[in-house]
Amino acid sequence: MENFEKERLVNMVLAPYIQKATALRGIRRYVGGNQFRHALGTFAILIDYHYVDPVLLKGSVIHDLFEDAKCTSYDEIRSLDEDGREVLALVMEETRKKTESKDDYLKRLLDEGSERAKILKCADRISNLTDLHPDIFDKEFIKNYINETKKWVIPMARQVNKDMLFELEDLIKRRETNMKFSSSIWPLKRKESD
């Protein structure tokens, strides 16, 4: 981490967003753990890629809050700090609307999404692909998830971050290889997720 990055992080108010995100602790992930850890994992991925934009980082911590926990209001997020309005706008842009199919949602992000929303979706997808293992998910789910990533998220990564693109392509290649050589695929089904 560079000194200028450290200085931006030192002055960032993150605690109120982490406190809001703790509502995700009760939301289990199919791979184990909970959505709170996934949110912090997404945050860590952004830090790993040297993102120090406070709005992006705060948004990553609560990016699944309205989809999964539904325990807070827009006004609460707006009033957390001076970035609250921008953070809320980013989170709502990156949140799938109830009226959207998964493809419509991802197409909207690809075609109309801000750079921040695309970066956040790429980090979110890196986290999800990291957890995509053939001993937990059935082959059909993995195949569909990989194809969805190729169709929508890979083009986003091309637009915003070539290193994220490389990691996404590497994760896809590894998941496809693991799927081919896995000797025991459990017949588990998983509900659709981001």
N, C-alpha and C positions, 0 to 999 in steps of 0.2 A: 504494500500500500504506500502510495506516495504521500508526502507531507501535506500537500494541498487537499488531498482526499481526507486525510485524518482530521484536518482543521474543519472541513465541512461537516464531518460526522460529529465532531466534538460539540458543535453548536446546534445540532439537530435535536428537537424535542420528539422523542419516539415513545416514551412511556405511556401516554394516554392511548396511543394506537395499539400498543401491546396489551394494555388492560382491556380494551374493547375486543381484541382478538382472542382473549382467553375464553370467550363464549364458545369458541370453536373446539375447546378441549373435549366437550361432550359429544362431538360429531366424529364417529369412528370412520377410519379409512379401511377399505377392503383389504389392503395389504398389511393392516395392523397400524397401531398408533392412532393419531387423530388429526383433524384438520388444522388444529393450532400448530402442530409441528410442521405440517405441509406449508402453512403460511410463512413460518419462520425459515423453512428451507428455501422457499422462493425468494425471500429477502436475502438469504445467504448467497444464492446464485447470483443475484444482482450485484452484491458486494464483490463477489469473485470476479465479475466482469467489470469492476471499477466504476459502477454506477454510484454516484453520491448525490443525485438529485433527491432532495427531501420529499417532494411530492410522490415521486416514483417509489421510493423506499417505504414511505408510510402507506401508500396504496397497496404495496405488496403484502404488508402485514395484515391488512383487512380485506384483501381482494375477494375472498369467499364469504365474507360476513353476511351479506344480504341474501345470497343464494342459499346458504346452509344454516345459518343460525337465526336470522330474522328477529333479533333481540334488541335491536337498537334503531333509532330513528335517524333520518337524514339530518335533522337539526342537531342531534348529539354529535355527529361527525363534523358538521360545519363549525361547531363551536369548540372543538378540541384545541385548536391553536390557529395561528395566522394562515396556515396552509389548508385548513379544514375544507374550505369550499373547493379548492383545486383537487384535493385528495378525493373528496366525494365524487366530483365530476369524473375523475379517472376511474374510480371503482365502478361507477354506474356505466361508464362507457365499456368497461371490460366485463361487465356482468351480463349474462345471457337473460334476455327478456322472456317472460312466460309465454309470449306469443311466437317466439322464434324457434324454428327447428335448429338442430345443432349446425347443419350446413348454412342456414341463413345467418345464424349468429357469427360463425367464423368468416363467412363471406363479407358481412358488414364490417367486421374488424379489419379484414384484409383491404377492402375497397375504401372504407371511410374512416378507419381508426387513426387516431393520433399516433405519433411515433412512440410516446410513452405507453399507450395501450398495447401496441404491437410488441414492444420490449417486454412488458409485463406478461403478455400471453406467451411469449417465447420462454421466459424464465419459468412460468407455471407449467408449460408443457415439458420442459427439461426435467422438472421435479417429478411430474407424472410418469414420464417415460423411464426415469430411473427406477421407479417402483413397479414397472410393468414386467413381471416375471412369469414364465410359462408354468411354474409349479403352483401359481396362485390363480392365474387367469386362463380361460380356455383359448384355444388357438384362434377361433373365429373372432373373439373380442380383440385379441392382440392384432390380428390381421386388419380388422376394421379401424382400430385406433391408429395403427401405423399408416394406413392409406389416408385417413383423415388428416394426419400430420403432414404427409407428403403433399396433399392437395391444398391445404390452407395455411399451415404454420411455417412450412419450409419457405414459401414465397414471402411471408412476413419477415422471417429471419434474413432473407436476401436483401430486403429493404432496409433493415435497421442494424444488423450486427453480423458480420461475416464469421466471427468466432462462435457465436451462438449457432449459426447455421452449421458450422463444422461439427459442433457437439451434437446437435439434433440429428444430423446425418449419421454420425457415429453411433448414437444410441439406437437409431432405427436399424442400422446394419447389425449391431450386436443382438438386438431383440429378434430379428429375423433369423440369425444364426442360431441363437439359443432355442428358438421355437423348432427349428429343423432337427436339432440334435437332442432335444429333451426327451428322455425315456419315459417320464411319467407326467403326463398332463392331467391334472385333476379335473373332473367334469364340473367345474364351478362356473357359474354365470355371474356376471357383474353388471350392475346397473350403469347406464351411461353417465359419464362424468366429464369434466373439462379435460 
